């Protein structure tokens, strides 16, 4: 019981540190540079109904994949892990709000939201379904014949000590949030990578695994399936929003949009992993510890 409480406490500490950094560093960077924050300008077009339609379309897509996964394996997040899935909905709302908050400093997309509050609520609504949908899509993809096998036993990246990796990721994340805010035209790629890098660094500092942990052994399955899930779920949400008449302006090319959805997929997967560690009440390393043989072996000497 004490270990469970300690694990949940450390998980909350990591997520709280992530939220605090994302909220405080961009305005701090603007303050240090002497620049003023430019209030984003809303574009013309419909907003509320397309957002609701997009959310419902993504919900239907996630429910369909979850049902297919359940029929194939007998287990799924919606059928077997409803409480965990609910917490991921909450985490998705928070993640969506934080990314919309960061967009206030980056100006990567513009919507008809008439105020900052409306923009944040719109992002929270999308994130509530988008993060769980990405996790469900990843589970469905992992169950396809040969998909995981094709992405394992590939070339392995050089192994770097976790402490050194955490420091490098932390440095890159802080650079992205501070320098990227000031020079967003040049460092927008690092600015949007910063949330994922920061969460991965915090995971390593707490001796937990990340979505990149398998790369040293040549296992690219989590990275590959996470990026595909982000692209698929994000594209469905964006397509449903636009097809229903929703207006949005993206200050990014097609490949930049695909890269952004890929990074978002990995971020959602990492958030899901962080929540799962506290939910199970044990570290991922504890899962792979050798268990005692379930059947006691009795020798003749013991008889």
N, C-alpha and C positions, 0 to 999 in steps of 0.2 A: 504494500500500500504506500509506503514511504517513497519507494522508487517511482511509482506511478505519479505521485504528486510532484516529485522533483523533475520528472521528465516533462510533465505538462507545464510546470513553471518555467523551465528552460526554453520550451517551445514558445511560450507567450513572450518571454524576454527577447528572443530573436525577432519575432514578428513586430514587437513594439519598437525595437531598435531600428528595424527597417522602415516602419511608418514614420518614426521621428526624423530619420535622416532624409527621407523623401520630402517631408513637409518643410524642413528647416533649411536645408542646404541651398536650394535654388534662390529663395529670397535673400539669403545671406550673401550669395555670390553677387546678386544684383546690387546689394547695399555696399559691398566692398568695392565694386567696380564703379560706383557712383552713377549707375544707370537707373532709369525709372521704368517701372512696369507698365507696359502698354496693354490696356484693356482690350481683349479680343473682340472683334467686330462680328456680329451675327450676320449670316447671309439670308437671303429671302427664300421662302419655300415652306412646305408642310413639315411638321416635326413630330408631334405627339403620336398620332395614329400610325404612321410608318414605324416608329420605334416600338410600339406595342405589337404590331404585326410581325416585325423582325424577331422580337423576343419569342412570340408564340411559334413562329416557324422553326426557330432554333430548338425550342422545347420539344416540338413534335419530332424533329430529327434526332435529338438525344434520346427520347423515349423509344423510338424505333430501334436505334442501335443497341440500347440497353436490353430491349426485349429479345433481339436477335442473339445477343451475347448470353442471355439467360437460357434460351432454348438450346444453345450450343454447349454450354458448360454447366448449367445448373446454378450458376452464381452470377450476380451482377451488382453494381452499386445501388441501383434503385430497389432491387428485391432483397439484397442481403445486408447492405450497409447504408440504410436510409439516414440514420443519425449522422454518420460521417459525411454523407452527401449533403445534408442540410448545412453542416458547418462549412462545407466548401462553397455552398451558395452564399453564405455570409462573407466568407473570405473573398469570393468573386466580386461581391458588391463593393467591398473595401478596396480591392485591387483596381477595379474599374474607376472608382472615385479618385484614387491616387494617380492613375495614369492621366485622367482628365485634368487633374490639378497640375501635373507636370506639363501638359499640353498648353496650359495658360502661359507658360514661359517659352515654349517651343514653337507654338503656332503651326503644328504639323497638319491639323485638320480643323475645319470650321463647319458649324452646323447652324440651323436657324434658332438655336437656344437664345432667348432674349436676355438672359442674365447668366452670371457665373453659377448661381444656384441651380438653374435649370440644366446647364451643361453637366454639372456634377451628378444631378439626379438621373439624367439620361444615361450617363456612363455607369452608374450604380445599377440601374435596371438591366442594362446589357450584360454587365459582369456577373450578375446573380445567376444567369443561365449559362453564360459563355464558359466560365471556368469549369463547372461540372460537365458541360457538353464536351470539352476538350478531354477531360479524364475518361469519360465514357467512350469517346472515339478512339482514344489510345488503347483501351482495353479490347475494343472490338477489333482493331487492327492487329493487336498482339495475338489474337486467336486465329487469324487467317493462316492457312497452311503454308509453312515455309517462310513467313515474313520475318520472324525473329531469327531463324536460322541463317537467313541471307545477310542479316546485319551483325552477326556475331563472327568471331574468329577472323576479323579483318585486321588491318594494320593497326598496331598499338602505338599510342603516343608515349613519349618518354615519361617515366614516372618522376614526379617532383614531390618532395616532402610536403605533407599537408600544411605545415606551418608556413612554409615559403609560398605555397600556392595561395593560401588565405591572404597573405600580405600583398601579393601581386594583384589579386582580385580586388582587395579592398582599396588599393592605390588607384586601380583603373576606375572603380566605381566612384570614388570621391572626385577623381579628375573629371569624369563625365558629368557629375552633378554640379560641380563648381565651374570648371572651365567650359564645359558644354553649355551651361546657361549663359555665359558671357559671349562665347563665340559659337552660337547655335548653328550658324550657316556652315561652319567648318567641322564642328564636332557633334552634329546631331546624331550620328550613328553611335557614338560613345555615350551620349546623353541617354538614349533609349535603351542601350545595353546595361546601363548602370543598375537598375532595379534587380535584374537577374544576377549580375556579378556581385552585388552587395549581399543578396540573400545567400548565394553560394558561399561567399566568404564567411558569413555568419554561421552557416552550417558547418564549415570546416573548423572554425574557431571553437565550436561546441562538439567537435569530434563526431560529426554526423556525415552521412554521405550526401552527395549532390548528383544531379542528373548527368554530370560528366565523370563520375567515379569509375565507370566501366571502361573508359577509353584507354586506360593504361593496360587493360587486359584484351584490348581489341574488340570490346563489346560496344557497338554503336547503336544498339536497338533503342535505348531510351531516348537518345538524342534524335535519332531518325524518326521514331514514332511520335515523339513530342512535337517536332517541327511540322510533320504532316498533319497531325491533329489540329495544331494551331491554324494552319493554312486552310484546312477543310472547314472547320467550325467557323472561323472568322470570315471566310468567303461566303458561306451560307448566310450568316447574319447580315453582312454588307449587301449581298445580292437581294435578300428579302427586303431590306430597308429601301433600296433604290427602286426595286420593282413595284413597291407599294407607293411610290411617289415621293419618298423622302429625299431631302436635299442635303448634300454634304460636299464639301470641297476638300480634296486631299492635296497637300503641297508635297507630293511624292510621286515618283515614277512607279511603274508596275513592279519592277524588281525590288524597289525599296519597300513597297507595300507587302510583297511576299516575304521579304526578309523581316519586316516588322511583325507580321503574323507568326512567323517561325519563332522569333524571340519570345513573343507573347505565349506561344504554346509551351515553350520550355519553362517560362516563368510560372505558368499555371501548374505544370507538372511538379516543379520544385515546391510550390506552395502546398500542393496536395501531399507531397512527401513529408513536409514539415508537420502538417496537421496529423498525418497518419502515425508519425513517431510518438506524439503525445497520446493519440487515440489508443494505440496498442499498449502503451505503457512500457515500452521497451525500445532500445535502440535497434537500428537495422542490423548492427553487428551481432546483437544477441540472437537474431533469428537464425543466423547461419552457424551458431555454435553447435558443436557436436553434442547430441543428446545421448543419454545412456540407452543401452539396448533394452527395448521394451519387455523382453522375455527374460526372466532371471535364469542364469545358467547354473545348474547344480551339479557339482562333481561327485564322484563316488566318495571322496574323503569327507564331504559334508553330510552324507547320508548316515 
